[in-house]
Amino acid sequence: MANESKSIKKWNFKKANEELAQASATTIRGYVTMLLENLDKDDVRAAIPLSHGDPSAFPCFRTTSVAEDAVAKAVRSAKFNGYSPSDGIPPARIAVAEYLSKDLPEKLSPDDIYLTVGCNQAIEIILTVLARPNANILLPRPGFPYYEARAAFSNLEVRHFNLCPETGWEVDLDEVEALADENTVAIVVINPGNPCGNVYTYDHLKKVAETARKLGILLIADEVYDHLVFGSNPFVPMGVFGSITPIITLGSISKRWLVPGWRLGWFVTNDPNGILREQGIVDCIKGFLNISSDPATFIQVAQILGDTKEDFFLEKLKTLKLTADICYSKIKEIPCIICPSKPEGSMFVMVKLNLSLLDDIKDDVDFCVKLAKEESVMILPGIGVGLKNWLRVTFAIEPSSLEEGLERVKAFCGRHAKK
Ligand SMILES: *Cc1c(COP(=O)(O)O)cnc(C)c1O
């Protein structure tokens, strides 16, 4: 007995857990929890969440009845009560292949599609499959911290390349080349962008694909905000460049259909030259899917993707454009917050704090904690997405709440301004 407990002590879970606890505390959820804890319970005003991207609670961002009816019908049919195959039920894989193929030069096969528990599980799959001793992955800064946390749990080294605010948050490709070495397995590009609200041009995406080819690394395209664009650049899926280099596209219905709680996503191989299959990555992905959980069967209804009308998307885009405009113009009225580029996609914008204009604010976290306490407005500190002393603002909320929230931010900044 004594020997056994001794060997367990040797494992030193505490040290490993500290690192992992740190990785998960610094996710967006970790910071949102911190802000919630700092709200003033005696403030009679409603709290305004500009900190996380789940607009589903707001009436103007309700999903389409086409999707609601399809799921209700699936549940009542009693045909969706069984286990799902590990890569998803065939009609849903066909529907995703058709949905994505509309924007691609070569049609995807349903065999290229693996259905996942939201886009997050698609991230989990690829990072787990890529992790091996000494391997590293290139991630954008600012970025989506779920990647960093997942990489930490898989012992995958992260190297950050910068997105440049001066060039509409384009990838610094020279830096990417300088960071990569023989142990680099992949690069991640998020377009339309979270947290920056940028939309990349065809030319920039092509250069990214050519760089990945030159370096011989996998290109992972996080397109969870596909088609959520309302500026001058159209949405171009990275899969368009699949013949330059194999692309792994990650997505879900969470953002475009405004149902993040439904947990339906996908992992897609855009690989017309069959390189991923040849390299054995496809077998690894299938192996991982065999030992992980699947999205609920009744949520895998083909009609969500197949039957949703263009009107629905256009109406939601109109609302997003309106809220993005409100956000941009209100922020321009606040001297200590600088917005380098107007958001053209997704649901977010990154803005910079000018701390030299503020009196008693130490940094971005201090700003956000005091703002939550004094004004019941929650904004994500930039450090949560990798940029200290910046802020990430979500504009996908009811327009009137957004206006009120930003008025409160303005009042807060006025009160804390250097006299
Ligand atoms: C929301 C989000 C995800 C996760 O999507 P789910 O479908 O909710 O799991 C992944 N990547 C980015 C960039 C996101 O903003």
The ligand as a MOL file (V3000), in Angstrom:
LIG
                    3D

  0  0  0     0  0            999 V3000
M  V30 BEGIN CTAB
M  V30 COUNTS 15 15 0 0 0
M  V30 BEGIN ATOM
M  V30 1 C -16.6870 30.6770 -32.0860 0
M  V30 2 C -15.3930 30.2440 -32.6870 0
M  V30 3 C -15.0410 28.8930 -32.7730 0
M  V30 4 C -15.8650 27.8160 -32.1310 0
M  V30 5 O -17.0130 27.5420 -32.8260 0
M  V30 6 P -18.1400 26.5760 -32.2200 0
M  V30 7 O -18.8640 26.0900 -33.4150 0
M  V30 8 O -18.9770 27.3980 -31.3080 0
M  V30 9 O -17.4340 25.4730 -31.5010 0
M  V30 10 C -13.8670 28.5620 -33.4200 0
M  V30 11 N -13.0600 29.5040 -33.9530 0
M  V30 12 C -13.3360 30.8170 -33.8480 0
M  V30 13 C -12.3890 31.8120 -34.4460 0
M  V30 14 C -14.5060 31.2350 -33.2090 0
M  V30 15 O -14.7670 32.5380 -33.0670 0
M  V30 END ATOM
M  V30 BEGIN BOND
M  V30 1 1 1 2
M  V30 2 1 2 3
M  V30 3 2 2 14
M  V30 4 1 3 4
M  V30 5 2 3 10
M  V30 6 1 4 5
M  V30 7 1 5 6
M  V30 8 2 6 7
M  V30 9 1 6 8
M  V30 10 1 6 9
M  V30 11 1 10 11
M  V30 12 2 11 12
M  V30 13 1 12 13
M  V30 14 1 12 14
M  V30 15 1 14 15
M  V30 END BOND
M  V30 END CTAB
M  END
